[in-house]
């Protein structure tokens, strides 16, 4: 999957999460499955759906963070980078 397509999908999934007011704190397995099925409708290969959905949640967390540098405070996002 090329970066442009991946970014478009992440943006659409993030928009769906926001529009449907899906909680970004510890989403249930049912919610994750729902979003993974949505990702498939966007054309995401089934083997990449979990990763793309997780990136959408990370994107929302970073987008909503105020004055936080994700490179130095990455552990706050659960991203695993520091």
CORQUIUR-V501342 format. One record per residue. N is the residue number from 1. SS is DSSP state (A for helix, B for strand, O for the rest). PHI is phi in whole degrees, -180 to 180 (999 if undefined). NEAR is the number of other ideal C-beta (glycine too) atoms within 10 Angstrom. Layout:
BEGIN
n;ss;phi;near
N;SS;PHI;NEAR
N;SS;PHI;NEAR
END
This chain:
BEGIN
n;ss;phi;near
1;O;999;14
2;O;-78;7
3;A;-61;7
4;A;-63;8
5;A;-64;12
6;A;-59;15
7;A;-64;14
8;A;-62;13
9;A;-65;22
10;A;-60;23
11;A;-64;12
12;A;-66;17
13;A;-67;25
14;A;-61;20
15;A;-64;12
16;A;-64;16
17;A;-59;21
18;A;-68;14
19;A;-62;8
20;O;-90;10
21;O;53;7
22;O;-77;16
23;O;-63;9
24;O;-93;15
25;O;-92;6
26;O;50;6
27;O;-63;17
28;O;-71;10
29;A;-63;7
30;A;-65;8
31;A;-65;15
32;A;-62;16
33;A;-63;14
34;A;-58;16
35;A;-71;24
36;A;-67;19
37;A;-65;12
38;A;-63;18
39;A;-60;24
40;A;-63;14
41;A;-66;8
42;O;-81;15
43;O;105;10
44;O;-76;23
45;O;-62;10
46;A;-55;10
47;A;-73;8
48;A;-109;16
49;A;-64;21
50;A;-61;15
51;A;-64;15
52;A;-67;22
53;A;-64;26
54;A;-62;18
55;A;-66;18
56;A;-65;24
57;A;-65;21
58;A;-64;19
59;A;-58;17
60;A;-63;19
61;A;-61;17
62;A;-69;14
63;A;-63;9
64;A;-87;10
65;O;-73;13
66;O;-105;4
67;O;53;4
68;O;-120;14
69;O;-87;8
70;O;-64;16
71;O;-77;9
72;O;-100;10
73;O;-123;13
74;A;-57;16
75;A;-65;11
76;A;-70;13
77;A;-97;17
78;O;70;10
79;O;-84;16
80;O;80;8
81;O;-112;10
82;O;-149;10
END
